[in-house]
Amino acid sequence: MPVAVRPLLLAAAVLALSACHRTPEPVKTDVPAGTYKLDPAHASLVFRVNHLGMSHYTARFTKLDATLELDPKNPAASRVSATVDPRSLETDYPLPEPDFDAQLTGPDWLDAARYPAISFRTTKVEPTSPDTAEVTGDLTLHGVTRPVTLKAKFNGGYASHAMDPSGARIGFSATGALNRSDFGISYGVPAKGSTFGVGDEVEMQIEAEFTRPKG
């Protein structure tokens, strides 16, 4: 390789690495900065776990609350705090007896009487593209606090709309996963090398809209 070419290749490599580590420019939006509250009518938290290696059992929590401190020009500075009532768990079990919801919120699983809240507090937001980010926070579940990272996507928003009395509105989708045994919920986890039981990994899918009143 000619000696003169080497500095050019080195410069190109440096520029490429710099581009990879540059914070993406956020999507342009007229949504104002400030404190937003979750719109519970347009929010959902669904989770699923492997069942016997044959399917993914799916359920949801129906009582959610969250606050978003939003900085549209600097998404990395935004923060979320959220709480979930574990007693609001709902399954699709087809029979009234036994009460499967009560079993899952009972002492062998979520133990909701002893641990009546699940909470998440953001510790880091790392933009990965103009409309996506990795959101890391402390998740407290079953009395144990551990870091969890969610992959979030900005779906859009507006500062106001004639048909929306709530004022500014913004929407996100997010996915993530955790091992329930890390939080002390290991009942039914299959033995190593087996799928007979209920999987350790819990996959989460979140849909959330937040609003900020006018003024």
Secondary structure, 3 states (H helix, E strand, C coil): CCCCHHHHHHHHHHHHHHHHHCCCCCCCCCCCCEEEEEEEEEEEEEEEEEECCCEEEEEEECCEEEEEEECCCCHHHCEEEEEECHHHEECCCCCCCCCHHHHHCCCCCCCCCCCCCEEEEEEEEEEEECCEEEEEEEEEECCEEEEEEEEEEEEEEECCECCECCCEEEEEEEEEEEEHHHHCCCCCCCCCCCCCCEEEEEEEEEEEEEEECCC
